[in-house]
Amino acid sequence: MSVELGGGSTGLKVPVGVLELQIELIPNPTSRTSVAEEDIIAQINAERTNKTAAEREFLVYARRWWEEYHNVSKDHANRIVKVFAQLTSATQVMLPVTSWVTPMIANRILDSPQQAARFVALLGYDADVGTASAVTQGGTAGSDSWMSTHAFLLKGQGHVCNHTILLCNLLLGFGLDAYVVIGRDENGPHMWVMTKTTEEVIFWESVTGARYVHVLDGRPPTYMYTHVGCVFNHTVFYGNIQASDHVRSCTFNLDDETCWKPMSTMKLKLCKKQPKVPIHPSTIDCLALEESLESSLLNFVKDHRDGMGLTCAWNAEFSYILAQALCSYEHEKCYGVVVDNRYFEAAVKANVRDGYTFKGYPMHFSHCSDRRIGKAFLQSRTCIDILETVGQLVTHCVRVKCFAYAENVVSVWVMLAVRYKGVAPS
């Protein structure tokens, strides 16, 4: 068979190439039963016919549901209710949005929903790649379409649609009552994840990993979500029919049909799901990576100071102390809990005697490129001040701490610090 390779996110429909595939099915010679070729062909044709009939039946139902939804109120025309989305492929297939959602289990790879959120947030985010049209329209070409979860993990980056679907899949795998939410935030069309318990509703921002509790008691919300049009997962789809679609005033009791218009679960079962995608463990050697990055960054600091005619000295003992702070930063990002840093602060005070000054600046990266990290140093006024410190007994420290997640996704924390005597010029 021939498979056309699409033009990626360029928006062009012209294929970049054609992949020729030849597949041969060889029967098991030990099997006592054999199947005639015509029977296999008949079965394939029957399955194709059934699939086409199921797709047609759901399409007819979806059109009727859509008309009923808009007949409830003329204001519904302004709400973002998305039933279909286009799959990124040469064939430009339109699929029900529920087809993208499939519970994913990352056994012994991701240990908690918080780790899953952190993993998804570390994947690359294409902020300028057709997010609005992808959320509202599902795409007509190129960047407006949704990648499959498999393609998203292989590419390692995507827009908010990809992040949200993946996070919902992982949270479902952890047994949570999770849904994809389509609506708006302060910047326009947006998608996020919602989980429900009997006590509370929690919003998960897939791009940052942040979590927010939905409140209805008049308190100002901490989240930036403004409107909600629909919610769905792998088994259900609901359109918001409340008088107001403002998130602050919405109830998320999805069983209340005066607030949410459901799609038939039987009709949704007609839709074929995307294939389940396995999550692979990391193969990154964090210790080796940390040592390699530190060596490169130490050379970067030395070269920078040499270029300014400044001496360069290192403080390995202080560098070791900085590691505990970097660990606490990652823990806070992952679990949302501020770590008690009293021991780190005590260690710093014990190693900064009277008359000395300490400056440290942490930076976070989701890549392990020493050149890009060095470039980031030079783009930060604080880092430049540390790099170019002038004083007595100036010693620098660079500490790198890496945290490996699934699919070789890595969280890299770097602390650049200096200790010196006297007052450095501003």
Secondary structure, DSSP 8 states (H G I E B T S, - for coil): -EEEE--GGG---S-SEEEE--------TT-S----HHHHHHHHHHHHHHHHHHHHHHHHHHHHHHHHHHHH-GGGGGS----EEEBSSTT--EEEGGGG------TTT--SHHHHHHHHHHSEE-TTSSHHHHHHT--SSGGGSB--HHHHHHHTEE-HHHHHHHHHHHHHHTT-EEEEEEEEETTEEEEEEEEE-SS-EEEE-TTT--EEE---SS---SS-EEEEEEEE-SS-EEEE-SS--BGGG----TT-TTTEEE--HHHHTTS--------------HHHHHHHHHHHHHHHHHHHHHHTT----B-HHHHHHHHHHHHHHHHHHHH------HHHHHHHHHHS-TTEEEEEEEEEESS--HHHHHHHHHT-HHHHHHHT--SEEEEEEEEEEEEE-GGG-EEEEEEEEEEEES----
